[in-house]
Amino acid sequence: MYAVIRAYSGNFDLADTLAEHEEEIRQLIGAINGFRAYYLLKLAEGTSTISVFDDQEGAEESSRAAAAWLAENLPDLSVAAQYVTAGEALVAF
């Protein structure tokens, strides 16, 4: 499995806004080949998402899809540049 973490530091309202669009995000990310799981985290530092896929290709596609969705659907929301990191999940349960 492969996971990607997208962190939006300082974007405190982003988590709530994304939660309001849960079904759209579910359809977007869930349709990517190899999808396993998606988590939206509301943190003291801002907002983070974790997406889990069968392979690196799916994880990378989810990052492209998420960025495009934000730009298209929330253009007026002030979203700071995201920090993206990804890697192979060695243990999962």
C-alpha positions in Angstrom: 0.0 0.0 0.0 1.0 3.6 -0.5 -0.2 6.7 1.4 -0.1 10.4 0.7 -0.4 13.1 3.3 -1.4 16.6 2.3 -1.0 19.2 5.0 -2.6 22.7 4.7 -0.9 24.7 7.5 -2.8 27.6 8.8 -6.0 26.7 6.9 -8.3 26.3 9.9 -11.6 26.6 8.0 -10.6 24.2 5.2 -11.4 21.0 7.2 -15.0 22.2 7.8 -15.4 23.3 4.2 -14.1 20.0 2.9 -16.4 18.1 5.3 -19.4 20.0 3.8 -18.3 18.6 0.4 -17.8 15.0 1.6 -19.8 13.3 -1.1 -18.0 15.2 -3.9 -14.6 14.3 -2.4 -15.7 10.7 -1.9 -16.6 10.4 -5.5 -13.4 12.1 -6.7 -10.8 10.3 -4.6 -12.8 7.1 -4.3 -12.9 6.7 -8.1 -9.1 6.6 -8.4 -7.8 3.2 -9.2 -6.5 1.3 -6.2 -8.3 3.5 -3.6 -8.3 2.1 0.0 -9.0 4.9 2.4 -9.3 8.7 2.9 -9.1 10.7 6.1 -9.8 14.4 6.7 -8.1 15.8 9.8 -8.9 19.0 11.6 -5.8 19.9 13.5 -4.5 22.7 15.7 -2.1 23.6 12.9 -4.7 23.6 10.1 -6.0 20.8 7.9 -4.5 17.5 6.7 -5.7 14.7 4.6 -4.4 11.1 4.3 -5.2 9.0 1.3 -4.3 5.3 1.0 -4.0 3.5 -2.3 -2.7 0.1 -3.6 0.3 1.8 -5.3 2.2 5.0 -5.8 0.4 5.8 -9.0 -3.0 6.1 -7.3 -1.6 8.2 -4.5 0.0 10.6 -6.9 -3.2 10.9 -9.0 -5.1 11.7 -5.8 -2.8 14.7 -5.1 -3.3 16.0 -8.7 -7.1 15.5 -8.4 -7.2 17.2 -4.9 -5.3 20.2 -6.1 -7.5 20.6 -9.2 -10.7 20.1 -7.2 -9.7 22.8 -4.7 -8.8 25.3 -7.5 -12.1 24.6 -9.4 -14.5 24.3 -6.5 -13.1 26.6 -3.8 -11.4 29.4 -5.7 -12.4 32.1 -3.1 -11.2 30.1 -0.1 -7.7 31.2 0.9 -5.8 28.0 0.7 -2.1 28.2 1.5 0.3 26.0 -0.4 0.1 22.5 0.7 2.9 20.3 2.0 2.7 16.8 0.4 4.6 13.8 1.4 4.0 10.1 0.5 5.5 6.7 1.0 5.0 3.0 1.2 2.8 1.8 4.1 4.9 -1.0 5.7 2.4 -1.8 8.5 -1.4 -1.5 8.4 -4.1 -2.9 10.6 
